Amino acid sequence: MDDIESIVADQRLFFASGRTRSIAFRQQQLRVLRNAIAQNEKQILSALHADLKKSEYEGYLTEVGIIYDEIRHIVKHTPQVGTSPPFPVPFYQEQKPPEPDIK
């Protein structure tokens, strides 16, 4: 249990350092994830077959391939997300209710 707590503490410190804010860092981490999936694709597909009885084709089509497409899309559009203006928060999600304006 101490190992998990130290890992979580280390990750919180890393996040607080601000290194994860960079668009380049986020894109690089997504590429690392994509490479890890590619290196373990056979094991992932085998697990999908063992657990869900999905064929290799079905596992790729409905699981692995979708993840590859999502990662590709996010890497391509991450710069836009980082520069988009903030959007307004709906009134029902605000911290306090709006003041009534009765005249």
N, C-alpha and C positions, 0 to 999 in steps of 0.2 A: 504494500500500500504506500510505503514511503517513496518508492520509485515513481508511482503515478503522481503523487503530490509534487514531487520535485520536477517532473516533466511538465506538469500544468503550470507550476510557478515559473519555470524557464520560458515556457511559451508566452505567458502573460508579460514577462519582462521584454521578450523579443517584440511582441505586438506594441507594447508601450514605447519602444524605442523609435517607432515611426517608420521603420524600414519597409513595412508592408504597404505603405501609402503610395509608393512609386508605381506608376503604370508599368514600367519596364520590369520591376520585381514581380508584379502580378502575372504578367505575360510569361516570364521565365518559369514561375512556379507552375503555371498551367502546362507549359511544355514539358517540365519534369514529370508532371502527373501523366500526361499523354505517353511519354516514353516508358514510364513504369507500367502502365496498362499494356502497352505493346510488348514489353518484355515478359509479361505474365499472362498474355492473352490466352494461351493454350490452357493454363491452369484455371483461369476464369471461366472459360468455356466448359472445361471438365466439371467444375463445381456447379455450373448452371445445369449441366446434364444430370449430375448426381442428385442435386436438390430438387430441380424443377422438371426433369426429364425433357429439357429442351435440346434439340439437335444442335450441332455446331452452327449450321446455317441460321436457325431460329435464334440462337443465343447471340450471334453476331448482329443479326438484323434488329432484334428487339432490345438489346442491352449494350453491347460493346460499341457497335457502330453508332448508336445514338450518342453515346458519351464522346466518341471522337468528333462527331459533328458539332456537339455543344461546345467542346473545348475550342474547336476551330472557329466557331462563331464568336465566342467570347473573346478570344485572342484578337480577332479582327476588329471587334467593336469596343474593346476596353478603352482605347484613347477617347472615344466619344463619351463614354460613361464618366471618365475622369474630368471632362471639361463641360459637361452639361450643366445648365443653370439649375438651381434647386427648384423643386416643384412645390406648389402651395399644398399645405396640409389641410384636408377637409376639416370643417369646423367641428365635427363630432369626434375628431382625434386630437384636438387641442387639449392642453393641460387643464385649462379652466373653461367653463362655459362662457360664451360671449355675453356681454352686458346687454340688457334689453334697451332698445332705443325707441321709447314711446314718447310721442309728441302730441 
